[in-house]
């Protein structure tokens, strides 16, 4: 069904044949989960190219509408053979995932075939999730919420940031996940002022520290993403003020989610609130991003964004305040755009937690 929908869209827009090089998009369309392959959407016929390592596996899982083509020499000779079979002198290329080096090699080795930028139609299609995808995302989020509750029982003065990050990965793998969505961020004390802090193998958490935890898992091929900031032993008044500003900004943004709102307008809801509270200079990153088969996918929820949110898209809402050499606060949830507004998928507490 996904192949047919993509085929019809490409045919309507006059972009056939179309070469898909993103393994994530190939998995979305065919179910193929290997490390090497190309997919040619050809209108009347579709072709999946891979080498001998995946021949048996691919033939078993590919949809009937996709023919397996064994790459015996290199991708270029195989593509030439397919293009000859289709009697086509033009090939549209997926843009977002194709490196310039690969494009240059194609130009060199596919002489006589016109290579045309073809946009990113599969990425666009993936923005809108079906109900089965949303249910898998709920399950992934549920594991992450449970993991966060587990962490609350082990965070204490003296424990290393690294030990918490390792515990996150162990918990995920013990509960049916293949891996973390990204390297988990455990940022304590002044380190929490860096949005993409690198978790330390030596730094120990101290009483009075804020601990910012950004975590996600990959479950049945789909990602979760959650950030919470907790406090150890006590909380300073300044941190309490920052936390409440971030929480209010996040709540206002979440409540503004609905089909049709632009990503820029949604970003401005949270950003304006933080600025009016006097912290505008300390919120530098975008409000959020799409989540699905990749932890960062379309659309980007950023200042000036003109993309309108669509029903059944899933995004993060993650405002923050980061004061250099002092500390930071971020609260992140995954939100599904629904016909009447929104559904918050992540359920971990957003209230101030002092351990």
Beta strands, then each sheet from edge to edge (+ up, - down):
strand 1: 18-20
strand 2: 38-41
strand 3: 46-50
strand 4: 66-70
strand 5: 90-93
strand 6: 114-117
strand 7: 179-180
strand 8: 185-188
strand 9: 210-215
strand 10: 217-219
strand 11: 222-223
strand 12: 226-231
strand 13: 288-290
strand 14: 297-301
strand 15: 314-317
strand 16: 320-323
strand 17: 327-330
strand 18: 333-338
strand 19: 341-344
sheet 1: 4+ 3+ 2- 1+ 5+ 6+
sheet 2: 7+ 10- 11+
sheet 3: 8+ 9- 12+
sheet 4: 13+ 14-
sheet 5: 15+ 18- 19+
sheet 6: 16+ 17-
end
